[in-house]
Amino acid sequence: MKKNLQRMKYPTPYEMLKRLKQSALFKIYACSPSMEMFGIKRADLIPEIEEIVGAATFLGIAAEAEVTMFI
């Protein structure tokens, strides 16, 4: 499947995230409790991460968003 996507010139998931971020209509947040649990530091994240937030902050952000994806 990966070869088919490359042959069809589909962007990688990371390339899609970068394009969406450049549109200024898309924000990416990292979950601070998950980062702590897995030992992930800010330096380990992709540069497109908007902010590191906890669940309460994320719920406030999500409540005002038109679309929210929790991955």
PQR file with spaces between the fields and no chain letter, atoms N, CA, C, O and H, PARSE charges and radii, in Angstrom:
ATOM       1  N    MET     1       0.818   -1.184    0.000 -0.4000 1.5000
ATOM       2  CA   MET     1       0.000    0.000    0.000 -0.0000 2.0000
ATOM       3  C    MET     1       0.870    1.259    0.000  0.5500 1.7000
ATOM       4  O    MET     1       0.579    2.230   -0.699 -0.5500 1.4000
ATOM       5  N    LYS     2       1.939    1.226    0.793 -0.4000 1.5000
ATOM       6  CA   LYS     2       2.826    2.390    0.858 -0.0000 2.0000
ATOM       7  C    LYS     2       3.419    2.695   -0.515  0.5500 1.7000
ATOM       8  O    LYS     2       3.529    3.856   -0.907 -0.5500 1.4000
ATOM       9  H    LYS     2       2.175    0.438    1.360  0.4000 1.0000
ATOM      10  N    LYS     3       3.796    1.653   -1.234 -0.4000 1.5000
ATOM      11  CA   LYS     3       4.350    1.850   -2.580 -0.0000 2.0000
ATOM      12  C    LYS     3       3.312    2.446   -3.523  0.5500 1.7000
ATOM      13  O    LYS     3       3.628    3.309   -4.342 -0.5500 1.4000
ATOM      14  H    LYS     3       3.707    0.710   -0.916  0.4000 1.0000
ATOM      15  N    ASN     4       2.068    1.979   -3.402 -0.4000 1.5000
ATOM      16  CA   ASN     4       0.987    2.524   -4.240 -0.0000 2.0000
ATOM      17  C    ASN     4       0.779    4.007   -3.957  0.5500 1.7000
ATOM      18  O    ASN     4       0.605    4.801   -4.881 -0.5500 1.4000
ATOM      19  H    ASN     4       1.811    1.278   -2.737  0.4000 1.0000
ATOM      20  N    LEU     5       0.796    4.381   -2.670 -0.4000 1.5000
ATOM      21  CA   LEU     5       0.621    5.786   -2.318 -0.0000 2.0000
ATOM      22  C    LEU     5       1.773    6.633   -2.846  0.5500 1.7000
ATOM      23  O    LEU     5       1.561    7.748   -3.324 -0.5500 1.4000
ATOM      24  H    LEU     5       0.937    3.736   -1.919  0.4000 1.0000
ATOM      25  N    GLN     6       2.987    6.106   -2.761 -0.4000 1.5000
ATOM      26  CA   GLN     6       4.139    6.827   -3.302 -0.0000 2.0000
ATOM      27  C    GLN     6       4.023    6.960   -4.821  0.5500 1.7000
ATOM      28  O    GLN     6       4.299    8.021   -5.381 -0.5500 1.4000
ATOM      29  H    GLN     6       3.159    5.200   -2.373  0.4000 1.0000
ATOM      30  N    ARG     7       3.617    5.886   -5.474 -0.4000 1.5000
ATOM      31  CA   ARG     7       3.463    5.906   -6.934 -0.0000 2.0000
ATOM      32  C    ARG     7       2.407    6.925   -7.348  0.5500 1.7000
ATOM      33  O    ARG     7       2.535    7.583   -8.381 -0.5500 1.4000
ATOM      34  H    ARG     7       3.393    5.024   -5.020  0.4000 1.0000
ATOM      35  N    MET     8       1.369    7.049   -6.535 -0.4000 1.5000
ATOM      36  CA   MET     8       0.285    7.991   -6.826 -0.0000 2.0000
ATOM      37  C    MET     8       0.619    9.402   -6.344  0.5500 1.7000
ATOM      38  O    MET     8      -0.184   10.323   -6.493 -0.5500 1.4000
ATOM      39  H    MET     8       1.265    6.515   -5.696  0.4000 1.0000
ATOM      40  N    LYS     9       1.809    9.562   -5.766 -0.4000 1.5000
ATOM      41  CA   LYS     9       2.301   10.859   -5.286 -0.0000 2.0000
ATOM      42  C    LYS     9       1.450   11.446   -4.163  0.5500 1.7000
ATOM      43  O    LYS     9       1.286   12.662   -4.069 -0.5500 1.4000
ATOM      44  H    LYS     9       2.461    8.814   -5.645  0.4000 1.0000
ATOM      45  N    TYR    10       0.908   10.567   -3.306 -0.4000 1.5000
ATOM      46  CA   TYR    10       0.188   11.020   -2.125 -0.0000 2.0000
ATOM      47  C    TYR    10       1.204   11.491   -1.096  0.5500 1.7000
ATOM      48  O    TYR    10       2.262   10.879   -0.954 -0.5500 1.4000
ATOM      49  H    TYR    10       1.042    9.579   -3.382  0.4000 1.0000
ATOM      50  N    PRO    11       0.910   12.544   -0.391 -0.5600 1.5000
ATOM      51  CA   PRO    11       1.826   12.993    0.658  0.2800 2.0000
ATOM      52  C    PRO    11       1.801   12.020    1.842  0.5500 1.7000
ATOM      53  O    PRO    11       0.809   11.324    2.062 -0.5500 1.4000
ATOM      54  N    THR    12       2.885   11.980    2.588 -0.4000 1.5000
ATOM      55  CA   THR    12       2.936   11.162    3.797 -0.0000 2.0000
ATOM      56  C    THR    12       2.031   11.812    4.860  0.5500 1.7000
ATOM      57  O    THR    12       1.683   12.987    4.736 -0.5500 1.4000
ATOM      58  H    THR    12       3.691   12.545    2.409  0.4000 1.0000
ATOM      59  N    PRO    13       1.655   11.065    5.889 -0.5600 1.5000
ATOM      60  CA   PRO    13       0.850   11.690    6.954  0.2800 2.0000
ATOM      61  C    PRO    13       1.529   12.922    7.551  0.5500 1.7000
ATOM      62  O    PRO    13       0.862   13.919    7.830 -0.5500 1.4000
ATOM      63  N    TYR    14       2.832   12.864    7.747 -0.4000 1.5000
ATOM      64  CA   TYR    14       3.539   14.025    8.292 -0.0000 2.0000
ATOM      65  C    TYR    14       3.490   15.207    7.319  0.5500 1.7000
ATOM      66  O    TYR    14       3.313   16.348    7.746 -0.5500 1.4000
ATOM      67  H    TYR    14       3.373   12.054    7.520  0.4000 1.0000
ATOM      68  N    GLU    15       3.643   14.951    6.037 -0.4000 1.5000
ATOM      69  CA   GLU    15       3.545   16.028    5.047 -0.0000 2.0000
ATOM      70  C    GLU    15       2.144   16.645    5.060  0.5500 1.7000
ATOM      71  O    GLU    15       1.999   17.856    4.899 -0.5500 1.4000
ATOM      72  H    GLU    15       3.786   14.024    5.690  0.4000 1.0000
ATOM      73  N    MET    16       1.120   15.820    5.251 -0.4000 1.5000
ATOM      74  CA   MET    16      -0.243   16.336    5.328 -0.0000 2.0000
ATOM      75  C    MET    16      -0.416   17.230    6.561  0.5500 1.7000
ATOM      76  O    MET    16      -1.036   18.291    6.482 -0.5500 1.4000
ATOM      77  H    MET    16       1.238   14.835    5.382  0.4000 1.0000
ATOM      78  N    LEU    17       0.134   16.797    7.698 -0.4000 1.5000
ATOM      79  CA   LEU    17       0.067   17.620    8.907 -0.0000 2.0000
ATOM      80  C    LEU    17       0.751   18.964    8.698  0.5500 1.7000
ATOM      81  O    LEU    17       0.233   20.001    9.114 -0.5500 1.4000
ATOM      82  H    LEU    17       0.637   15.936    7.763  0.4000 1.0000
ATOM      83  N    LYS    18       1.912   18.949    8.056 -0.4000 1.5000
ATOM      84  CA   LYS    18       2.631   20.197    7.802 -0.0000 2.0000
ATOM      85  C    LYS    18       1.809   21.125    6.916  0.5500 1.7000
ATOM      86  O    LYS    18       1.758   22.330    7.162 -0.5500 1.4000
ATOM      87  H    LYS    18       2.334   18.107    7.718  0.4000 1.0000
ATOM      88  N    ARG    19       1.169   20.581    5.893 -0.4000 1.5000
ATOM      89  CA   ARG    19       0.337   21.401    4.994 -0.0000 2.0000
ATOM      90  C    ARG    19      -0.858   21.991    5.740  0.5500 1.7000
ATOM      91  O    ARG    19      -1.183   23.168    5.581 -0.5500 1.4000
ATOM      92  H    ARG    19       1.211   19.602    5.693  0.4000 1.0000
ATOM      93  N    LEU    20      -1.500   21.167    6.547 -0.4000 1.5000
ATOM      94  CA   LEU    20      -2.633   21.659    7.321 -0.0000 2.0000
ATOM      95  C    LEU    20      -2.209   22.753    8.289  0.5500 1.7000
ATOM      96  O    LEU    20      -2.909   23.755    8.439 -0.5500 1.4000
ATOM      97  H    LEU    20      -1.236   20.211    6.676  0.4000 1.0000
ATOM      98  N    LYS    21      -1.079   22.571    8.941 -0.4000 1.5000
ATOM      99  CA   LYS    21      -0.573   23.574    9.880 -0.0000 2.0000
ATOM     100  C    LYS    21      -0.291   24.888    9.158  0.5500 1.7000
ATOM     101  O    LYS    21      -0.562   25.958    9.701 -0.5500 1.4000
ATOM     102  H    LYS    21      -0.511   21.758    8.819  0.4000 1.0000
ATOM     103  N    GLN    22       0.248   24.822    7.948 -0.4000 1.5000
ATOM     104  CA   GLN    22       0.556   26.018    7.161 -0.0000 2.0000
ATOM     105  C    GLN    22      -0.712   26.773    6.769  0.5500 1.7000
ATOM     106  O    GLN    22      -0.654   27.970    6.489 -0.5500 1.4000
ATOM     107  H    GLN    22       0.469   23.952    7.507  0.4000 1.0000
ATOM     108  N    SER    23      -1.836   26.100    6.747 -0.4000 1.5000
ATOM     109  CA   SER    23      -3.092   26.745    6.365 -0.0000 2.0000
ATOM     110  C    SER    23      -3.584   27.712    7.438  0.5500 1.7000
ATOM     111  O    SER    23      -4.458   28.537    7.173 -0.5500 1.4000
ATOM     112  H    SER    23      -1.884   25.128    6.974  0.4000 1.0000
ATOM     113  N    ALA    24      -3.035   27.618    8.639 -0.4000 1.5000
ATOM     114  CA   ALA    24      -3.426   28.443    9.793 -0.0000 2.0000
ATOM     115  C    ALA    24      -4.847   28.131   10.269  0.5500 1.7000
ATOM     116  O    ALA    24      -5.384   28.860   11.103 -0.5500 1.4000
ATOM     117  H    ALA    24      -2.325   26.947    8.854  0.4000 1.0000
ATOM     118  N    LEU    25      -5.457   27.080    9.764 -0.4000 1.5000
ATOM     119  CA   LEU    25      -6.794   26.678   10.196 -0.0000 2.0000
ATOM     120  C    LEU    25      -6.740   25.414   11.052  0.5500 1.7000
ATOM     121  O    LEU    25      -7.777   24.851   11.401 -0.5500 1.4000
ATOM     122  H    LEU    25      -5.022   26.487    9.086  0.4000 1.0000
ATOM     123  N    PHE    26      -5.555   24.979   11.381 -0.4000 1.5000
ATOM     124  CA   PHE    26      -5.340   23.681   12.004 -0.0000 2.0000
ATOM     125  C    PHE    26      -4.308   23.839   13.110  0.5500 1.7000
ATOM     126  O    PHE    26      -3.252   24.431   12.887 -0.5500 1.4000
ATOM     127  H    PHE    26      -4.712   25.436   11.097  0.4000 1.0000
ATOM     128  N    LYS    27      -4.592   23.324   14.287 -0.4000 1.5000
ATOM     129  CA   LYS    27      -3.647   23.391   15.402 -0.0000 2.0000
ATOM     130  C    LYS    27      -3.446   22.001   15.970  0.5500 1.7000
ATOM     131  O    LYS    27      -4.383   21.204   16.028 -0.5500 1.4000
ATOM     132  H    LYS    27      -5.450   22.843   14.468  0.4000 1.0000
ATOM     133  N    ILE    28      -2.226   21.711   16.388 -0.4000 1.5000
ATOM     134  CA   ILE    28      -1.897   20.412   16.953 -0.0000 2.0000
ATOM     135  C    ILE    28      -1.421   20.622   18.386  0.5500 1.7000
ATOM     136  O    ILE    28      -0.522   21.421   18.647 -0.5500 1.4000
ATOM     137  H    ILE    28      -1.465   22.358   16.341  0.4000 1.0000
ATOM     138  N    TYR    29      -2.044   19.884   19.311 -0.4000 1.5000
ATOM     139  CA   TYR    29      -1.683   19.963   20.720 -0.0000 2.0000
ATOM     140  C    TYR    29      -1.157   18.608   21.179  0.5500 1.7000
ATOM     141  O    TYR    29      -1.611   17.566   20.709 -0.5500 1.4000
ATOM     142  H    TYR    29      -2.774   19.234   19.099  0.4000 1.0000
ATOM     143  N    ALA    30      -0.209   18.630   22.090 -0.4000 1.5000
ATOM     144  CA   ALA    30       0.299   17.403   22.697 -0.0000 2.0000
ATOM     145  C    ALA    30      -0.259   17.301   24.113  0.5500 1.7000
ATOM     146  O    ALA    30      -0.448   18.314   24.787 -0.5500 1.4000
ATOM     147  H    ALA    30       0.161   19.478   22.472  0.4000 1.0000
ATOM     148  N    CYS    31      -0.517   16.089   24.556 -0.4000 1.5000
ATOM     149  CA   CYS    31      -1.092   15.826   25.878 -0.0000 2.0000
ATOM     150  C    CYS    31       0.029   15.668   26.898  0.5500 1.7000
ATOM     151  O    CYS    31       0.830   14.738   26.809 -0.5500 1.4000
ATOM     152  H    CYS    31      -0.363   15.266   24.009  0.4000 1.0000
ATOM     153  N    SER    32       0.085   16.580   27.869 -0.4000 1.5000
ATOM     154  CA   SER    32       1.160   16.545   28.856 -0.0000 2.0000
ATOM     155  C    SER    32       1.157   15.276   29.722  0.5500 1.7000
ATOM     156  O    SER    32       2.235   14.738   29.976 -0.5500 1.4000
ATOM     157  H    SER    32      -0.566   17.336   27.942  0.4000 1.0000
ATOM     158  N    PRO    33       0.004   14.768   30.189 -0.5600 1.5000
ATOM     159  CA   PRO    33       0.049   13.525   30.962  0.2800 2.0000
ATOM     160  C    PRO    33       0.569   12.332   30.144  0.5500 1.7000
ATOM     161  O    PRO    33       1.324   11.504   30.656 -0.5500 1.4000
ATOM     162  N    SER    34       0.164   12.253   28.881 -0.4000 1.5000
ATOM     163  CA   SER    34       0.649   11.164   28.025 -0.0000 2.0000
ATOM     164  C    SER    34       2.150   11.282   27.792  0.5500 1.7000
ATOM     165  O    SER    34       2.869   10.283   27.793 -0.5500 1.4000
ATOM     166  H    SER    34      -0.448   12.925   28.465  0.4000 1.0000
ATOM     167  N    MET    35       2.612   12.508   27.594 -0.4000 1.5000
ATOM     168  CA   MET    35       4.049   12.717   27.401 -0.0000 2.0000
ATOM     169  C    MET    35       4.830   12.266   28.634  0.5500 1.7000
ATOM     170  O    MET    35       5.869   11.616   28.517 -0.5500 1.4000
ATOM     171  H    MET    35       2.028   13.319   27.593  0.4000 1.0000
ATOM     172  N    GLU    36       4.326   12.614   29.801 -0.4000 1.5000
ATOM     173  CA   GLU    36       4.996   12.222   31.042 -0.0000 2.0000
ATOM     174  C    GLU    36       5.001   10.706   31.202  0.5500 1.7000
ATOM     175  O    GLU    36       6.017   10.117   31.571 -0.5500 1.4000
ATOM     176  H    GLU    36       3.483   13.142   29.895  0.4000 1.0000
ATOM     177  N    MET    37       3.858   10.078   30.920 -0.4000 1.5000
ATOM     178  CA   MET    37       3.740    8.630   31.069 -0.0000 2.0000
ATOM     179  C    MET    37       4.732    7.881   30.170  0.5500 1.7000
ATOM     180  O    MET    37       5.298    6.866   30.576 -0.5500 1.4000
ATOM     181  H    MET    37       3.033   10.557   30.619  0.4000 1.0000
ATOM     182  N    PHE    38       4.936    8.382   28.958 -0.4000 1.5000
ATOM     183  CA   PHE    38       5.815    7.711   28.007 -0.0000 2.0000
ATOM     184  C    PHE    38       7.240    8.274   27.989  0.5500 1.7000
ATOM     185  O    PHE    38       8.072    7.824   27.201 -0.5500 1.4000
ATOM     186  H    PHE    38       4.476    9.207   28.629  0.4000 1.0000
ATOM     187  N    GLY    39       7.522    9.241   28.838 -0.4000 1.5000
ATOM     188  CA   GLY    39       8.868    9.808   28.909 -0.0000 2.0000
ATOM     189  C    GLY    39       9.228   10.646   27.693  0.5500 1.7000
ATOM     190  O    GLY    39      10.391   10.691   27.291 -0.5500 1.4000
ATOM     191  H    GLY    39       6.846    9.607   29.479  0.4000 1.0000
ATOM     192  N    ILE    40       8.249   11.302   27.111 -0.4000 1.5000
ATOM     193  CA   ILE    40       8.479   12.119   25.916 -0.0000 2.0000
ATOM     194  C    ILE    40       8.751   13.559   26.343  0.5500 1.7000
ATOM     195  O    ILE    40       8.038   14.111   27.180 -0.5500 1.4000
ATOM     196  H    ILE    40       7.305   11.265   27.437  0.4000 1.0000
ATOM     197  N    LYS    41       9.774   14.152   25.768 -0.4000 1.5000
ATOM     198  CA   LYS    41      10.138   15.545   26.044 -0.0000 2.0000
ATOM     199  C    LYS    41       9.711   16.420   24.868  0.5500 1.7000
ATOM     200  O    LYS    41       9.436   15.920   23.777 -0.5500 1.4000
ATOM     201  H    LYS    41      10.353   13.703   25.088  0.4000 1.0000
ATOM     202  N    ARG    42       9.658   17.722   25.101 -0.4000 1.5000
ATOM     203  CA   ARG    42       9.288   18.679   24.044 -0.0000 2.0000
ATOM     204  C    ARG    42      10.186   18.515   22.818  0.5500 1.7000
ATOM     205  O    ARG    42       9.725   18.621   21.682 -0.5500 1.4000
ATOM     206  H    ARG    42       9.881   18.129   25.987  0.4000 1.0000
ATOM     207  N    ALA    43      11.462   18.256   23.056 -0.4000 1.5000
ATOM     208  CA   ALA    43      12.419   18.093   21.959 -0.0000 2.0000
ATOM     209  C    ALA    43      12.117   16.874   21.092  0.5500 1.7000
ATOM     210  O    ALA    43      12.575   16.793   19.953 -0.5500 1.4000
ATOM     211  H    ALA    43      11.837   18.169   23.979  0.4000 1.0000
ATOM     212  N    ASP    44      11.344   15.921   21.630 -0.4000 1.5000
ATOM     213  CA   ASP    44      10.991   14.710   20.875 -0.0000 2.0000
ATOM     214  C    ASP    44       9.832   14.938   19.908  0.5500 1.7000
ATOM     215  O    ASP    44       9.599   14.123   19.016 -0.5500 1.4000
ATOM     216  H    ASP    44      10.972   15.987   22.555  0.4000 1.0000
ATOM     217  N    LEU    45       9.110   16.032   20.078 -0.4000 1.5000
ATOM     218  CA   LEU    45       7.910   16.294   19.281 -0.0000 2.0000
ATOM     219  C    LEU    45       8.242   16.962   17.951  0.5500 1.7000
ATOM     220  O    LEU    45       9.303   17.565   17.787 -0.5500 1.4000
ATOM     221  H    LEU    45       9.299   16.695   20.802  0.4000 1.0000
ATOM     222  N    ILE    46       7.321   16.843   17.014 -0.4000 1.5000
ATOM     223  CA   ILE    46       7.491   17.532   15.739 -0.0000 2.0000
ATOM     224  C    ILE    46       7.329   19.034   15.965  0.5500 1.7000
ATOM     225  O    ILE    46       6.613   19.438   16.882 -0.5500 1.4000
ATOM     226  H    ILE    46       6.459   16.353   17.147  0.4000 1.0000
ATOM     227  N    PRO    47       7.970   19.858   15.160 -0.5600 1.5000
ATOM     228  CA   PRO    47       7.896   21.310   15.377  0.2800 2.0000
ATOM     229  C    PRO    47       6.501   21.901   15.175  0.5500 1.7000
ATOM     230  O    PRO    47       6.244   23.026   15.603 -0.5500 1.4000
ATOM     231  N    GLU    48       5.614   21.175   14.543 -0.4000 1.5000
ATOM     232  CA   GLU    48       4.277   21.684   14.267 -0.0000 2.0000
ATOM     233  C    GLU    48       3.347   21.671   15.488  0.5500 1.7000
ATOM     234  O    GLU    48       2.228   22.179   15.412 -0.5500 1.4000
ATOM     235  H    GLU    48       5.822   20.261   14.195  0.4000 1.0000
ATOM     236  N    ILE    49       3.794   21.098   16.607 -0.4000 1.5000
ATOM     237  CA   ILE    49       2.973   21.081   17.819 -0.0000 2.0000
ATOM     238  C    ILE    49       2.758   22.514   18.280  0.5500 1.7000
ATOM     239  O    ILE    49       3.717   23.258   18.486 -0.5500 1.4000
ATOM     240  H    ILE    49       4.702   20.684   16.669  0.4000 1.0000
ATOM     241  N    GLU    50       1.512   22.894   18.439 -0.4000 1.5000
ATOM     242  CA   GLU    50       1.144   24.252   18.844 -0.0000 2.0000
ATOM     243  C    GLU    50       1.485   24.504   20.311  0.5500 1.7000
ATOM     244  O    GLU    50       2.086   25.517   20.668 -0.5500 1.4000
ATOM     245  H    GLU    50       0.733   22.289   18.271  0.4000 1.0000
ATOM     246  N    GLU    51       1.078   23.541   21.155 -0.4000 1.5000
ATOM     247  CA   GLU    51       1.213   23.733   22.592 -0.0000 2.0000
ATOM     248  C    GLU    51       1.075   22.386   23.282  0.5500 1.7000
ATOM     249  O    GLU    51       0.450   21.471   22.746 -0.5500 1.4000
ATOM     250  H    GLU    51       0.590   22.718   20.866  0.4000 1.0000
ATOM     251  N    ILE    52       1.651   22.261   24.460 -0.4000 1.5000
ATOM     252  CA   ILE    52       1.486   21.076   25.289 -0.0000 2.0000
ATOM     253  C    ILE    52       0.455   21.433   26.354  0.5500 1.7000
ATOM     254  O    ILE    52       0.627   22.398   27.099 -0.5500 1.4000
ATOM     255  H    ILE    52       2.159   23.004   24.896  0.4000 1.0000
ATOM     256  N    VAL    53      -0.621   20.644   26.418 -0.4000 1.5000
ATOM     257  CA   VAL    53      -1.722   20.972   27.333 -0.0000 2.0000
ATOM     258  C    VAL    53      -2.208   19.723   28.073  0.5500 1.7000
ATOM     259  O    VAL    53      -1.988   18.593   27.637 -0.5500 1.4000
ATOM     260  H    VAL    53      -0.761   19.861   25.813  0.4000 1.0000
ATOM     261  N    GLY    54      -2.861   19.957   29.180 -0.4000 1.5000
ATOM     262  CA   GLY    54      -3.514   18.887   29.924 -0.0000 2.0000
ATOM     263  C    GLY    54      -4.939   18.700   29.441  0.5500 1.7000
ATOM     264  O    GLY    54      -5.401   19.415   28.552 -0.5500 1.4000
ATOM     265  H    GLY    54      -3.041   20.875   29.534  0.4000 1.0000
ATOM     266  N    ALA    55      -5.630   17.742   30.026 -0.4000 1.5000
ATOM     267  CA   ALA    55      -6.988   17.407   29.587 -0.0000 2.0000
ATOM     268  C    ALA    55      -7.959   18.571   29.780  0.5500 1.7000
ATOM     269  O    ALA    55      -8.763   18.853   28.891 -0.5500 1.4000
ATOM     270  H    ALA    55      -5.254   17.161   30.749  0.4000 1.0000
ATOM     271  N    ALA    56      -7.899   19.243   30.911 -0.4000 1.5000
ATOM     272  CA   ALA    56      -8.839   20.341   31.170 -0.0000 2.0000
ATOM     273  C    ALA    56      -8.663   21.469   30.158  0.5500 1.7000
ATOM     274  O    ALA    56      -9.645   22.009   29.648 -0.5500 1.4000
ATOM     275  H    ALA    56      -7.247   19.014   31.633  0.4000 1.0000
ATOM     276  N    THR    57      -7.431   21.817   29.873 -0.4000 1.5000
ATOM     277  CA   THR    57      -7.165   22.869   28.880 -0.0000 2.0000
ATOM     278  C    THR    57      -7.633   22.431   27.505  0.5500 1.7000
ATOM     279  O    THR    57      -8.243   23.212   26.775 -0.5500 1.4000
ATOM     280  H    THR    57      -6.634   21.378   30.287  0.4000 1.0000
ATOM     281  N    PHE    58      -7.348   21.179   27.149 -0.4000 1.5000
ATOM     282  CA   PHE    58      -7.758   20.684   25.836 -0.0000 2.0000
ATOM     283  C    PHE    58      -9.277   20.700   25.695  0.5500 1.7000
ATOM     284  O    PHE    58      -9.796   21.059   24.638 -0.5500 1.4000
ATOM     285  H    PHE    58      -6.852   20.545   27.743  0.4000 1.0000
ATOM     286  N    LEU    59      -9.989   20.318   26.742 -0.4000 1.5000
ATOM     287  CA   LEU    59     -11.456   20.326   26.672 -0.0000 2.0000
ATOM     288  C    LEU    59     -11.988   21.736   26.441  0.5500 1.7000
ATOM     289  O    LEU    59     -12.970   21.918   25.720 -0.5500 1.4000
ATOM     290  H    LEU    59      -9.567   20.026   27.601  0.4000 1.0000
ATOM     291  N    GLY    60     -11.350   22.730   27.045 -0.4000 1.5000
ATOM     292  CA   GLY    60     -11.748   24.116   26.812 -0.0000 2.0000
ATOM     293  C    GLY    60     -11.496   24.538   25.377  0.5500 1.7000
ATOM     294  O    GLY    60     -12.326   25.213   24.767 -0.5500 1.4000
ATOM     295  H    GLY    60     -10.553   22.582   27.631  0.4000 1.0000
ATOM     296  N    ILE    61     -10.360   24.144   24.840 -0.4000 1.5000
ATOM     297  CA   ILE    61     -10.028   24.450   23.439 -0.0000 2.0000
ATOM     298  C    ILE    61     -11.007   23.740   22.510  0.5500 1.7000
ATOM     299  O    ILE    61     -11.532   24.340   21.572 -0.5500 1.4000
ATOM     300  H    ILE    61      -9.685   23.597   25.335  0.4000 1.0000
ATOM     301  N    ALA    62     -11.249   22.453   22.779 -0.4000 1.5000
ATOM     302  CA   ALA    62     -12.122   21.645   21.928 -0.0000 2.0000
ATOM     303  C    ALA    62     -13.556   22.163   21.932  0.5500 1.7000
ATOM     304  O    ALA    62     -14.252   22.074   20.920 -0.5500 1.4000
ATOM     305  H    ALA    62     -10.823   21.966   23.541  0.4000 1.0000
ATOM     306  N    ALA    63     -13.997   22.700   23.057 -0.4000 1.5000
ATOM     307  CA   ALA    63     -15.372   23.201   23.152 -0.0000 2.0000
ATOM     308  C    ALA    63     -15.621   24.365   22.204  0.5500 1.7000
ATOM     309  O    ALA    63     -16.755   24.595   21.784 -0.5500 1.4000
ATOM     310  H    ALA    63     -13.432   22.772   23.879  0.4000 1.0000
ATOM     311  N    GLU    64     -14.571   25.096   21.868 -0.4000 1.5000
ATOM     312  CA   GLU    64     -14.715   26.243   20.966 -0.0000 2.0000
ATOM     313  C    GLU    64     -14.366   25.918   19.514  0.5500 1.7000
ATOM     314  O    GLU    64     -14.526   26.760   18.631 -0.5500 1.4000
ATOM     315  H    GLU    64     -13.650   24.910   22.210  0.4000 1.0000
ATOM     316  N    ALA    65     -13.898   24.713   19.273 -0.4000 1.5000
ATOM     317  CA   ALA    65     -13.473   24.335   17.924 -0.0000 2.0000
ATOM     318  C    ALA    65     -14.655   23.866   17.083  0.5500 1.7000
ATOM     319  O    ALA    65     -15.641   23.353   17.611 -0.5500 1.4000
ATOM     320  H    ALA    65     -13.769   24.029   19.991  0.4000 1.0000
ATOM     321  N    GLU    66     -14.543   24.049   15.770 -0.4000 1.5000
ATOM     322  CA   GLU    66     -15.569   23.531   14.856 -0.0000 2.0000
ATOM     323  C    GLU    66     -15.436   22.033   14.690  0.5500 1.7000
ATOM     324  O    GLU    66     -16.435   21.316   14.617 -0.5500 1.4000
ATOM     325  H    GLU    66     -13.742   24.466   15.341  0.4000 1.0000
ATOM     326  N    VAL    67     -14.179   21.551   14.629 -0.4000 1.5000
ATOM     327  CA   VAL    67     -13.893   20.127   14.481 -0.0000 2.0000
ATOM     328  C    VAL    67     -12.756   19.790   15.436  0.5500 1.7000
ATOM     329  O    VAL    67     -11.793   20.548   15.556 -0.5500 1.4000
ATOM     330  H    VAL    67     -13.368   22.133   14.689  0.4000 1.0000
ATOM     331  N    THR    68     -12.869   18.649   16.115 -0.4000 1.5000
ATOM     332  CA   THR    68     -11.818   18.200   17.020 -0.0000 2.0000
ATOM     333  C    THR    68     -11.513   16.737   16.734  0.5500 1.7000
ATOM     334  O    THR    68     -12.422   15.915   16.612 -0.5500 1.4000
ATOM     335  H    THR    68     -13.651   18.034   16.018  0.4000 1.0000
ATOM     336  N    MET    69     -10.231   16.420   16.629 -0.4000 1.5000
ATOM     337  CA   MET    69      -9.793   15.041   16.467 -0.0000 2.0000
ATOM     338  C    MET    69      -8.880   14.707   17.628  0.5500 1.7000
ATOM     339  O    MET    69      -7.907   15.417   17.880 -0.5500 1.4000
ATOM     340  H    MET    69      -9.493   17.087   16.728  0.4000 1.0000
ATOM     341  N    PHE    70      -9.181   13.648   18.327 -0.4000 1.5000
ATOM     342  CA   PHE    70      -8.374   13.197   19.453 -0.0000 2.0000
ATOM     343  C    PHE    70      -7.699   11.911   19.033  0.5500 1.7000
ATOM     344  O    PHE    70      -8.356   10.883   18.871 -0.5500 1.4000
ATOM     345  H    PHE    70      -9.971   13.071   18.123  0.4000 1.0000
ATOM     346  N    ILE    71      -6.368   11.962   18.853 -0.4000 1.5000
ATOM     347  CA   ILE    71      -5.642   10.792   18.363 -0.0000 2.0000
ATOM     348  C    ILE    71      -4.632   10.371   19.403  0.5500 1.7000
ATOM     349  O    ILE    71      -3.904    9.400   19.199 -0.5500 1.4000
ATOM     350  H    ILE    71      -5.834   12.798   18.985  0.4000 1.0000
